[in-house]
């Protein structure tokens, strides 16, 4: 059980890094209107949620990776000793996106729900979560391969 947790966490870290590349590309293309992890972290810091705050970028990265690592650890536990299927990883990534961006994130009034968000962000975020789930399953399977 502990081995699956650790492998899932390591896979989650890698998957979060790959997903972050998709999110940065979406922001550079002008589709994001700011990174959701920054908006979320900013909402917890004192002061206006509309103004940038010192350290929010670093805190957002830590929070994003922490969430991705924790989610990866949970996926590793659910996969147990079976080979992780990429479609299951994709479904898991999309489930995280829907639960977050149609659930707790709008409830915190950080960002609007998916159906009311700016046009480009949901597409980028859905793609990022598909990439996260794909990378998560692939990395977990790679770590489960016997050493030669």
C-alpha positions as CSV (number, residue, x, y, z in Angstrom):
1,X,0.0,0.0,0.0
2,X,2.8,2.5,0.9
3,X,4.7,1.7,-2.3
4,X,1.6,2.5,-4.3
5,X,1.1,5.7,-2.5
6,X,4.7,6.8,-3.1
7,X,4.6,5.8,-6.7
8,X,1.4,7.6,-7.2
9,X,2.8,10.7,-5.5
10,X,5.9,10.7,-7.7
11,X,3.7,10.1,-10.8
12,X,1.5,13.0,-9.7
13,X,4.5,15.3,-9.5
14,X,5.6,14.5,-13.0
15,X,2.0,14.7,-14.3
16,X,1.6,18.1,-12.6
17,X,4.7,19.4,-14.3
18,X,3.5,18.3,-17.7
19,X,0.0,19.8,-17.1
20,X,1.6,23.0,-16.0
21,X,3.3,23.3,-19.4
22,X,-0.2,23.1,-21.0
23,X,-1.5,25.8,-18.7
24,X,1.5,28.1,-19.4
25,X,1.0,27.6,-23.1
26,X,-2.7,28.5,-22.7
27,X,-1.8,31.6,-20.8
28,X,0.8,32.7,-23.4
29,X,-1.9,32.3,-26.0
30,X,-4.1,34.7,-24.1
31,X,-6.7,32.1,-23.2
32,X,-6.4,31.9,-19.4
33,X,-6.8,35.3,-17.9
34,X,-4.4,34.3,-15.1
35,X,-3.5,30.9,-13.7
36,X,-6.2,29.3,-11.5
37,X,-3.7,28.2,-8.8
38,X,-2.7,31.9,-8.4
39,X,-6.3,33.0,-8.2
40,X,-7.0,30.3,-5.5
41,X,-3.9,31.2,-3.5
42,X,-4.6,34.9,-3.7
43,X,-8.1,34.3,-2.3
44,X,-6.5,32.9,0.9
45,X,-4.0,35.8,1.4
46,X,-4.9,39.0,3.2
47,X,-6.0,41.9,1.1
48,X,-7.9,42.3,-2.1
49,X,-8.4,39.2,-4.2
50,X,-8.0,41.4,-7.3
51,X,-4.4,42.7,-6.5
52,X,-1.2,40.7,-6.9
53,X,0.5,39.8,-3.6
54,X,4.1,39.1,-2.7
55,X,5.0,35.4,-3.0
56,X,1.7,34.4,-4.6
57,X,3.5,32.8,-7.6
58,X,5.7,30.6,-5.4
59,X,2.8,29.7,-3.1
60,X,0.6,28.9,-6.2
61,X,3.3,26.5,-7.6
62,X,3.6,24.8,-4.2
63,X,-0.2,24.5,-3.9
64,X,-0.6,23.2,-7.4
65,X,2.1,20.6,-7.0
66,X,0.8,19.6,-3.6
67,X,-2.7,19.1,-5.0
68,X,-1.3,17.2,-8.0
69,X,1.0,15.0,-5.8
70,X,-1.9,14.2,-3.4
71,X,-4.2,13.4,-6.3
72,X,-1.5,11.2,-7.8
73,X,-1.0,9.4,-4.5
74,X,-4.7,8.7,-4.4
75,X,-4.7,7.4,-7.9
76,X,-1.7,5.1,-7.0
77,X,-3.7,3.7,-4.2
78,X,-6.7,3.1,-6.4
79,X,-4.6,1.4,-9.1
80,X,-3.2,-1.0,-6.5
81,X,-1.1,-3.6,-8.3
82,X,-3.0,-3.4,-11.5
83,X,-1.6,-1.7,-14.6
84,X,-3.1,1.8,-14.7
85,X,-5.2,2.3,-17.8
86,X,-4.7,5.6,-19.7
87,X,-8.5,6.0,-20.2
88,X,-8.9,5.7,-16.4
89,X,-6.2,8.3,-15.9
90,X,-7.9,10.6,-18.3
91,X,-11.3,10.1,-16.6
92,X,-9.6,10.7,-13.2
93,X,-8.0,14.0,-14.5
94,X,-11.3,15.2,-15.9
95,X,-13.1,14.3,-12.7
96,X,-10.6,16.4,-10.8
97,X,-11.3,19.3,-13.2
98,X,-15.1,19.1,-12.9
99,X,-15.1,18.6,-9.1
100,X,-12.8,21.6,-8.8
101,X,-13.9,24.0,-11.4
102,X,-17.6,23.3,-11.3
103,X,-17.6,22.7,-7.5
104,X,-15.4,24.0,-4.8
105,X,-13.5,26.7,-6.7
106,X,-16.7,28.6,-7.7
107,X,-18.2,28.0,-4.2
108,X,-15.1,29.9,-2.9
109,X,-16.0,32.6,-5.4
110,X,-12.4,32.4,-6.8
111,X,-13.4,31.8,-10.4
112,X,-16.8,31.4,-12.1
113,X,-18.1,27.9,-12.8
114,X,-17.0,26.2,-16.1
115,X,-20.1,27.2,-18.0
116,X,-19.7,30.9,-17.1
117,X,-15.9,31.2,-17.3
118,X,-14.0,33.1,-20.0
119,X,-14.2,31.2,-23.3
120,X,-10.6,29.9,-23.5
121,X,-9.9,28.9,-19.9
122,X,-12.2,25.8,-19.7
123,X,-10.7,24.4,-22.9
124,X,-7.1,24.9,-21.7
125,X,-8.0,23.5,-18.2
126,X,-9.8,20.4,-19.7
127,X,-6.8,19.8,-22.0
128,X,-4.4,20.2,-19.0
129,X,-6.4,17.7,-16.9
130,X,-6.5,15.2,-19.8
131,X,-2.7,15.6,-20.1
132,X,-2.4,15.2,-16.3
133,X,-4.4,12.0,-16.3
134,X,-2.5,10.6,-19.3
135,X,0.9,11.4,-17.8
136,X,-0.2,10.1,-14.4
137,X,-1.2,6.7,-15.7
138,X,1.9,6.4,-18.0
139,X,4.3,7.4,-15.2
140,X,2.7,5.0,-12.7
141,X,3.0,2.2,-15.2
142,X,6.6,3.1,-15.9
143,X,7.4,3.0,-12.2
144,X,5.7,-0.5,-11.9
145,X,7.9,-2.0,-14.6
146,X,10.4,-4.5,-13.3
147,X,14.0,-3.4,-13.4
148,X,16.3,-5.0,-15.9
